[in-house]
Amino acid sequence: MKNSKITHKITQGMYILTVPGGGCVVDAVSRVGGSGDQALVAVAVAKTNHSHKLLSENDKFALSVLGENADPELIQTFGFNSSKDIDKCAKCQTEEVAGVPVVKDSLGYMVFEKFDAIDNDTHTIYIGKLVEADVFDDKVTPMTYAYYQEHKDELTKTTTTQGKTAWVCTVCGYVYYGDEVPDDFICPLCGLGKAYFKKKED
Ligand SMILES: Cc1cc2nc3c(=O)[nH]c(=O)nc-3n(C[C@H](O)[C@H](O)[C@H](O)COP(=O)(O)O)c2cc1C
């Protein structure tokens, strides 16, 4: 492949996906039908994420829309840690809507009922039917994945809280913790190998 960075130019946003018990940062989100209160939205969730397990156990999930003013802590908490290890919702302000926590420090939220699911090798693409939604802020520009890529250094203050060295995927921002990235390691997000990982200097 000559240069997969062109995928950063696909116009998509940045969201916090939440389910009871946790959630994660997602950008692989697309409206795939309907609009307004009829919206059908697809989100691809990696099978390696704990959120995938939580999603399989719950009927509903939510997407909170991140703005360009999003607190980097939020991205750190939801994008670089696992709900298996920490209570992510306890680390930020949430509100419960239709039984699902949504993130208050966001531009607003959408709560979905699981409508369909498409299984592929690494991800399940969940399609949700909108059941509730609200706008908290319509002044701030929504954060796009391209914006995230441009500002990745400020937005990902990756720390080595797990007491290990952090290696950041230069393409998608995924963090591998460990002394060395194993030779056969494949980024669970973008599928690229060890060569794409850079040691995070604090
Ligand atoms: C910018 C960014 C975009 C991400 N997009 C996705 C995505 O679309 N789908 C996904 O499954 N994980 C995505 N992730 C990775 C998860 O947020 C991350 O692996 C998280 O730590 C999983 O947490 P969990 O184990 O609690 O589910 C993204 C992470 C970042 C930083």
The ligand as a Gaussian input file, in Angstrom:
#p B3LYP/6-31G(d) Opt

LIG

0 1
 C       -8.856000       8.443000      17.810000
 C       -9.327000       7.078000      18.184000
 C      -10.282000       6.468000      17.418000
 C      -10.748000       5.190000      17.754000
 N      -11.719000       4.620000      16.994000
 C      -12.188000       3.398000      17.320000
 C      -13.246000       2.817000      16.577000
 O      -13.801000       3.399000      15.655000
 N      -13.668000       1.578000      16.950000
 C      -13.112000       0.886000      17.994000
 O      -13.526000      -0.240000      18.270000
 N      -12.109000       1.431000      18.735000
 C      -11.646000       2.669000      18.426000
 N      -10.652000       3.237000      19.161000
 C       -9.970000       2.439000      20.191000
 C      -10.683000       2.358000      21.524000
 O      -11.205000       3.601000      21.906000
 C       -9.645000       1.893000      22.571000
 O       -9.047000       0.683000      22.148000
 C      -10.219000       1.765000      23.961000
 O       -9.162000       1.782000      24.893000
 C      -11.063000       0.508000      24.167000
 O      -11.607000       0.546000      25.460000
 P      -12.484000      -0.644000      26.058000
 O      -11.572000      -1.834000      26.238000
 O      -12.972000      -0.112000      27.374000
 O      -13.570000      -0.928000      25.099000
 C      -10.205000       4.524000      18.873000
 C       -9.246000       5.154000      19.672000
 C       -8.806000       6.416000      19.334000
 C       -7.793000       7.088000      20.195000

